[in-house]
Amino acid sequence: MTKKVKNKEYISAIGRRKRSTARIRLYTTKGQILVNEKPIDEYFRGVPKVYYLKPFELTQTEGKYHATARIEGGGISGQVGAFVHGVSRALIKLDPEKYKVVLKSAGLLTRDPREKERRKFGNAQKARAKKQSPKR
């Protein structure tokens, strides 16, 4: 299921983590990876490359594809997780037999369901913290 934009074929996928959503477009041409129209190294400045390039390293496709990502919501940690999840899903759409086993065994295809727990009223500042009760 490839779509065309300006005579370029791409595969799209969506990745999510915490409050972040990443919309990935994986082009079949060689090129760089852009996140919100910035190079990936510039966008994820404080994050080691190992985290966000993991799907490409596991499938041995570093530098083979041009990718663009639109990431919204959350912080850096959630955005990196959403990017990795989205890229993994896009690679699966590209070649399921080749990449699915590798990415699934690494746990990159599973959506991490953990999100921040809401704060309850009547409590202290946090979600599960209780007010101290007076003894006397």
Residue frames as qw, qx, qy, qz and C-alpha x, y, z in Angstrom:
[[0.000, 0.888, 0.460, 0.000, 0.00, 0.00, 0.00],
 [0.443, -0.181, 0.060, 0.876, 2.28, 2.77, -1.23],
 [0.181, 0.895, 0.359, -0.192, 1.02, 6.29, -1.76],
 [0.570, 0.322, 0.184, 0.733, 2.45, 8.94, -4.05],
 [0.120, -0.920, -0.166, 0.334, 3.32, 12.53, -3.26],
 [0.162, 0.877, -0.332, -0.306, 5.01, 14.62, -5.95],
 [0.772, 0.456, -0.435, -0.086, 6.03, 11.46, -7.85],
 [0.086, 0.440, -0.818, 0.360, 7.53, 9.88, -4.72],
 [0.753, -0.286, -0.544, -0.234, 6.27, 6.62, -3.28],
 [0.056, -0.422, 0.655, -0.625, 6.11, 6.27, 0.48],
 [0.554, -0.349, -0.756, -0.020, 4.76, 4.02, 3.18],
 [0.241, -0.567, 0.219, -0.757, 3.00, 5.64, 6.12],
 [0.609, -0.302, -0.711, 0.178, 2.64, 4.40, 9.68],
 [0.331, -0.759, 0.081, -0.555, 1.66, 5.79, 13.06],
 [0.597, -0.021, -0.670, 0.441, 3.55, 5.18, 16.29],
 [0.414, -0.765, -0.067, -0.488, 2.48, 6.11, 19.81],
 [0.611, -0.089, -0.592, 0.518, 4.09, 6.29, 23.24],
 [0.162, -0.379, -0.485, 0.771, 2.77, 8.03, 26.39],
 [0.272, 0.754, 0.354, -0.483, 1.11, 11.22, 25.10],
 [0.001, 0.565, -0.495, -0.660, 3.12, 11.40, 21.86],
 [0.784, 0.450, 0.421, -0.080, 2.01, 10.48, 18.35],
 [0.181, -0.518, 0.563, 0.618, 4.40, 10.12, 15.43],
 [0.771, 0.558, 0.223, -0.209, 3.25, 9.99, 11.81],
 [0.448, -0.446, 0.618, 0.467, 6.01, 8.38, 9.76],
 [0.741, 0.635, -0.028, -0.218, 6.54, 8.46, 6.00],
 [0.609, -0.388, 0.602, 0.341, 9.17, 6.02, 4.78],
 [0.569, 0.711, -0.208, -0.357, 10.36, 6.72, 1.22],
 [0.965, 0.068, 0.199, 0.160, 12.05, 4.03, -0.86],
 [0.530, 0.730, -0.193, 0.386, 14.87, 6.40, -1.88],
 [0.665, -0.166, -0.354, 0.637, 18.09, 6.99, 0.03],
 [0.010, -0.743, -0.045, -0.668, 18.26, 10.12, 2.11],
 [0.114, 0.215, -0.627, 0.740, 18.18, 11.55, 5.58],
 [0.300, -0.551, -0.774, 0.086, 15.67, 11.31, 8.40],
 [0.044, -0.356, 0.043, -0.932, 13.71, 14.46, 9.17],
 [0.258, -0.524, -0.762, 0.279, 11.62, 15.00, 12.30],
 [0.001, 0.883, 0.364, -0.297, 9.29, 18.01, 12.20],
 [0.517, 0.830, 0.024, 0.210, 11.34, 19.32, 9.25],
 [0.176, -0.841, 0.508, -0.062, 14.63, 19.18, 11.19],
 [0.573, 0.344, -0.741, 0.056, 17.42, 16.59, 10.89],
 [0.812, -0.419, -0.393, -0.100, 16.93, 13.83, 13.46],
 [0.647, -0.033, -0.391, 0.654, 20.26, 14.54, 15.20],
 [0.025, 0.300, -0.113, 0.947, 19.21, 18.14, 15.74],
 [0.591, -0.448, -0.263, -0.618, 15.68, 17.33, 16.93],
 [0.883, -0.436, -0.173, -0.003, 16.68, 14.60, 19.41],
 [0.271, 0.786, -0.427, 0.356, 19.82, 16.43, 20.53],
 [0.328, -0.581, 0.626, -0.404, 20.24, 15.00, 24.05],
 [0.921, -0.028, 0.289, -0.260, 19.21, 11.46, 23.14],
 [0.355, -0.416, 0.765, 0.340, 21.81, 8.83, 22.15],
 [0.466, 0.348, -0.526, -0.620, 21.53, 7.66, 18.53],
 [0.053, 0.058, -0.996, 0.034, 21.22, 4.06, 19.70],
 [0.320, 0.345, 0.686, -0.555, 17.64, 4.67, 20.87],
 [0.520, 0.597, 0.156, -0.591, 16.07, 6.26, 17.81],
 [0.434, 0.533, -0.608, -0.397, 18.04, 4.34, 15.15],
 [0.469, -0.212, 0.834, -0.197, 17.36, 0.93, 16.72],
 [0.790, 0.389, 0.397, -0.257, 14.81, -0.28, 14.10],
 [0.565, 0.760, -0.297, -0.123, 17.21, 0.58, 11.27],
 [0.057, -0.611, 0.784, -0.092, 20.16, -1.11, 13.00],
 [0.629, -0.059, 0.733, -0.250, 18.24, -4.31, 13.76],
 [0.773, 0.512, 0.352, -0.129, 17.01, -4.62, 10.18],
 [0.560, -0.226, 0.429, 0.672, 20.36, -3.49, 8.71],
 [0.351, 0.719, 0.486, 0.352, 18.70, -0.69, 6.72],
 [0.284, -0.749, -0.069, 0.595, 20.64, 2.32, 8.00],
 [0.059, -0.523, 0.377, 0.762, 20.87, 4.91, 5.22],
 [0.214, 0.180, 0.863, 0.420, 18.72, 2.90, 2.78],
 [0.001, -0.716, -0.668, -0.206, 15.53, 4.91, 3.24],
 [0.022, 0.279, -0.077, 0.957, 14.49, 8.53, 3.45],
 [0.294, -0.556, -0.768, 0.121, 12.04, 9.14, 6.30],
 [0.098, -0.411, 0.074, -0.903, 9.99, 12.08, 7.50],
 [0.347, -0.423, -0.795, 0.262, 8.15, 12.23, 10.81],
 [0.245, -0.571, -0.037, -0.783, 5.56, 14.58, 12.29],
 [0.468, -0.238, -0.759, 0.385, 5.62, 14.17, 16.06],
 [0.292, -0.595, -0.063, -0.746, 3.11, 15.84, 18.37],
 [0.730, -0.584, -0.078, -0.345, 2.55, 15.85, 22.11],
 [0.917, -0.326, -0.103, 0.207, 4.49, 14.61, 25.10],
 [0.292, -0.853, 0.373, 0.219, 8.12, 15.07, 25.99],
 [0.256, 0.644, -0.683, -0.230, 11.37, 13.88, 24.46],
 [0.287, -0.190, 0.932, -0.117, 11.18, 10.37, 25.93],
 [0.601, 0.419, 0.594, -0.334, 7.66, 9.78, 24.63],
 [0.510, 0.750, -0.163, -0.389, 8.50, 11.26, 21.25],
 [0.068, 0.521, -0.834, -0.168, 11.52, 8.98, 20.79],
 [0.399, 0.054, 0.895, -0.190, 9.37, 5.98, 21.72],
 [0.597, 0.602, 0.342, -0.405, 6.63, 7.04, 19.30],
 [0.354, 0.725, -0.469, -0.360, 9.18, 7.53, 16.51],
 [0.097, -0.337, 0.935, 0.057, 10.71, 4.08, 17.05],
 [0.501, 0.283, 0.761, -0.298, 7.26, 2.45, 17.16],
 [0.553, 0.704, 0.102, -0.434, 6.18, 4.21, 13.95],
 [0.246, 0.651, -0.655, -0.295, 9.36, 3.40, 12.01],
 [0.274, -0.147, 0.949, -0.058, 9.11, -0.24, 13.05],
 [0.568, 0.467, 0.587, -0.338, 5.53, -0.42, 11.79],
 [0.468, 0.758, -0.195, -0.410, 6.52, 1.23, 8.49],
 [0.038, 0.507, -0.840, -0.190, 9.36, -1.25, 7.96],
 [0.446, 0.117, 0.869, -0.182, 6.91, -4.11, 8.54],
 [0.592, 0.652, 0.276, -0.386, 4.60, -2.73, 5.85],
 [0.268, 0.737, -0.511, -0.351, 7.58, -2.52, 3.51],
 [0.564, 0.295, -0.766, -0.092, 8.71, -6.15, 3.86],
 [0.749, -0.459, 0.147, -0.456, 6.80, -8.25, 6.44],
 [0.981, -0.014, -0.174, 0.081, 8.61, -11.58, 6.00],
 [0.613, 0.434, -0.337, 0.568, 12.04, -10.03, 6.32],
 [0.074, 0.462, -0.366, 0.804, 11.62, -7.65, 9.26],
 [0.654, -0.516, -0.169, -0.527, 8.68, -8.80, 11.40],
 [0.881, -0.252, -0.355, 0.185, 10.50, -11.54, 13.35],
 [0.533, 0.177, -0.290, 0.775, 13.49, -9.30, 14.14],
 [0.127, -0.431, 0.081, -0.890, 11.46, -6.28, 15.24],
 [0.739, -0.466, -0.254, -0.415, 8.91, -8.30, 17.21],
 [0.834, -0.183, -0.393, 0.341, 11.62, -10.17, 19.14],
 [0.354, 0.183, -0.259, 0.880, 13.18, -6.81, 20.05],
 [0.119, -0.609, -0.659, 0.425, 9.78, -5.61, 21.31],
 [0.081, -0.207, 0.139, 0.965, 9.55, -2.64, 18.96],
 [0.229, -0.282, -0.658, -0.659, 6.14, -3.51, 17.49],
 [0.354, -0.556, -0.731, 0.176, 4.33, -3.58, 20.83],
 [0.104, -0.718, -0.077, -0.684, 2.55, -0.37, 21.86],
 [0.324, -0.046, -0.680, 0.656, 3.61, 0.47, 25.42],
 [0.269, -0.687, -0.574, -0.356, 0.28, 1.18, 27.20],
 [0.467, -0.486, -0.435, 0.598, 1.73, 2.95, 30.25],
 [0.090, 0.691, 0.175, 0.695, 0.54, 6.53, 30.67],
 [0.062, 0.213, -0.490, 0.843, 0.60, 9.05, 33.50],
 [0.240, -0.517, -0.814, 0.109, -2.03, 8.32, 36.14],
 [0.102, -0.709, -0.210, -0.665, -4.44, 11.17, 36.79],
 [0.097, 0.153, -0.592, 0.786, -4.34, 13.04, 40.08],
 [0.344, -0.565, -0.741, -0.117, -7.27, 12.31, 42.42],
 [0.189, -0.689, 0.042, -0.699, -8.95, 15.05, 44.44],
 [0.740, -0.624, 0.015, -0.250, -8.64, 15.11, 48.23],
 [0.911, -0.096, -0.067, 0.396, -5.15, 13.67, 48.08],
 [0.391, -0.659, 0.184, 0.616, -1.81, 15.38, 48.32],
 [0.184, 0.680, -0.341, -0.622, -0.02, 16.59, 45.18],
 [0.103, 0.307, -0.858, -0.398, 0.46, 13.28, 43.35],
 [0.621, -0.064, -0.559, -0.546, -1.81, 10.54, 42.00],
 [0.757, -0.262, -0.598, -0.001, -1.40, 8.09, 44.89],
 [0.268, 0.176, -0.534, 0.783, 0.06, 10.24, 47.66],
 [0.418, -0.685, -0.586, -0.109, -2.20, 10.54, 50.72],
 [0.136, -0.770, 0.198, -0.591, -2.45, 13.40, 53.19],
 [0.344, 0.122, -0.790, 0.493, -0.82, 12.67, 56.50],
 [0.530, -0.641, -0.456, -0.317, -3.40, 12.00, 59.21],
 [0.102, -0.619, 0.464, -0.626, -2.96, 13.74, 62.58],
 [0.527, -0.104, -0.824, 0.180, -2.52, 11.30, 65.46],
 [0.269, -0.436, -0.624, 0.590, -3.44, 13.64, 68.32]]
